[in-house]
Amino acid sequence: MTRMARVVKNTPALRRLPKGRVHPYLGWQGTPLWRAVEKAVADLAQNQDLVEKTNREYIVGYVCKTISRRKKAIIDQLTSH
């Protein structure tokens, strides 16, 4: 019986929007929230804990939008501890 070796690259492919294309999350881009989420996503992708199947801007933007919509509950949770 022969075994096929699985090749895993050390650096995952980063999917970015092509130049000139925009995404619906421009309001969050460049904010401290955006930078924190982007760093977390990058770390997870680098560790191969996350497989990005869409452009990173859409992943980061969606998480920023979700956090922003729930910010009162998040702030309450953070300040209660």
ZAMARGU-4260 file (C-alpha; in steps of 0.2 Angstrom, whole numbers, plus 5000, padded with zeros to 4 digits):
<rodrens>
0) 5000/5000/5000 | 5007/5017/4995 | 5003/5033/5005 | 5002/5050/4997 | 5010/5064/5006
5) 5000/5079/5010 | 5009/5095/5005 | 5005/5110/5016 | 5012/5126/5013 | 5019/5136/5028
10) 5012/5152/5022 | 4993/5152/5018 | 4988/5161/5002 | 4981/5178/5006 | 4966/5183/4996
15) 4965/5202/4994 | 4953/5213/4983 | 4960/5218/4966 | 4966/5236/4965 | 4952/5248/4961
20) 4938/5236/4969 | 4929/5241/4984 | 4920/5232/4998 | 4905/5237/5008 | 4915/5239/5024
25) 4925/5254/5020 | 4918/5263/5036 | 4927/5251/5047 | 4943/5250/5037 | 4958/5258/5046
30) 4950/5259/5063 | 4957/5251/5078 | 4943/5238/5078 | 4948/5234/5060 | 4966/5232/5064
35) 4963/5221/5079 | 4951/5210/5069 | 4963/5209/5054 | 4978/5204/5066 | 4967/5190/5074
40) 4962/5184/5056 | 4980/5184/5050 | 4986/5175/5066 | 4973/5161/5063 | 4977/5160/5045
45) 4995/5159/5048 | 4993/5145/5061 | 4982/5136/5049 | 4967/5137/5061 | 4957/5147/5048
50) 4955/5144/5030 | 4951/5160/5020 | 4939/5156/5006 | 4935/5174/5002 | 4944/5190/5002
55) 4951/5195/5019 | 4943/5212/5018 | 4926/5204/5018 | 4930/5192/5033 | 4937/5207/5043
60) 4923/5219/5038 | 4909/5206/5042 | 4917/5203/5060 | 4918/5222/5062 | 4900/5225/5057
65) 4894/5211/5069 | 4904/5218/5083 | 4898/5235/5080 | 4880/5230/5079 | 4882/5221/5096
70) 4893/5234/5104 | 4882/5238/5119 | 4881/5220/5124 | 4900/5218/5122 | 4903/5234/5132
75) 4892/5228/5146 | 4900/5211/5146 | 4918/5219/5146 | 4914/5231/5160 | 4905/5218/5171
80) 4921/5208/5175
</rodrens>
